[in-house]
Every structure is written in structure tokens, then in C-alpha cells.
């Protein structure tokens, strides 16, 4: 991604999974179990606010959604755990991680 110039703007996707889990009183451990995964470190990383990955495999994302649906009994959608923000001002410290 190159160097970020002061006051540069671009669109970003932000993880809101940690917020979703907190609102529904779900632990990362419970989500991992509902997902049927043995890769609990991945689940913990996804659920940890401020340390979310900048990439995810689509099959993993589907498994997360399926796990959340199982735990909540609700029709959980991708927009419940990812938020699109258009034209966000970036700072030089956000250059490497896609966060502002």
C-alpha cells in the first residue's frame, strides 16, 4: 500500500465482531466451539478488538456467520460483523494496518 500522506482519504472495512459478541454475551471460546474449529487462535484474533486481521478467507467468514447464527438463533449477516466506511481520513500511523 505505499506511504500515507497527511489527510489522505480512502474507504475501509472495520471489524465489529467484538462488539457483536459483547452485545450478545458470547465468548470467543463459545464462537469457536459453535464454528466447530480447532483453530481457536484464529477465532480469538478475529474477536479481539484492535487486533483484527486485515484479511480473512471467505470460507472462514461463512463459518463465523454460521457459528453466530447457531449461538443467537438469529439471521446474522456479514454487516453485523463488518462495517464499511467510505472516505475515511487516514493517518500515517494507520498506513500499515488499515485502521485509523
HURAVEN-V670520 format. One record per residue. N is the residue number from 1. SS is DSSP state (hx for helix, st for strand, lp for the rest). OMEGA is omega as a letter, one per 20 degrees, with the letter a starting at -180 (NA if undefined). NEAR is the number of other C-alpha atoms within 12 Angstrom. Layout:
N SS OMEGA NEAR
N SS OMEGA NEAR
//
This chain:
1 lp r 11
2 lp a 11
3 lp r 15
4 lp r 21
5 lp r 16
6 lp r 13
7 lp r 17
8 lp a 18
9 st r 21
10 st r 22
11 st a 17
12 st r 22
13 st r 25
14 st r 30
15 st r 32
16 lp a 26
17 hx a 38
18 hx r 28
19 hx r 23
20 hx r 32
21 hx r 33
22 hx a 17
23 hx a 14
24 lp r 21
25 lp r 17
26 lp r 24
27 lp r 26
28 hx r 33
29 hx r 27
30 hx r 24
31 hx r 37
32 hx r 31
33 hx r 23
34 hx r 25
35 hx a 27
36 lp a 19
37 lp r 22
38 lp a 14
39 lp a 18
40 hx r 21
41 hx r 17
42 hx a 26
43 hx r 35
44 hx r 27
45 hx r 23
46 hx a 36
47 hx a 31
48 lp a 23
49 lp r 22
50 lp a 21
51 lp a 21
52 lp r 26
53 lp r 27
54 lp r 20
55 lp r 18
56 lp r 19
57 lp r 13
58 hx r 11
59 hx r 12
60 hx r 20
61 hx r 27
62 hx r 18
63 hx r 27
64 hx r 39
65 hx r 31
66 hx r 26
67 hx r 31
68 hx r 36
69 hx r 24
70 hx a 21
71 hx a 26
72 hx a 21
73 lp a 13
74 lp r 14
75 lp a 15
76 lp a 25
77 lp r 22
78 hx r 24
79 hx r 18
80 hx a 25
81 lp r 28
82 st a 28
83 st r 18
84 st r 17
85 st a 19
86 st r 13
87 st r 14
88 st r 19
89 st r 22
90 lp r 25
91 lp r 20
92 hx r 20
93 hx a 16
94 hx a 25
95 lp a 23
96 lp a 16
97 lp r 23
98 lp r 29
99 lp r 27
100 lp NA 24
//
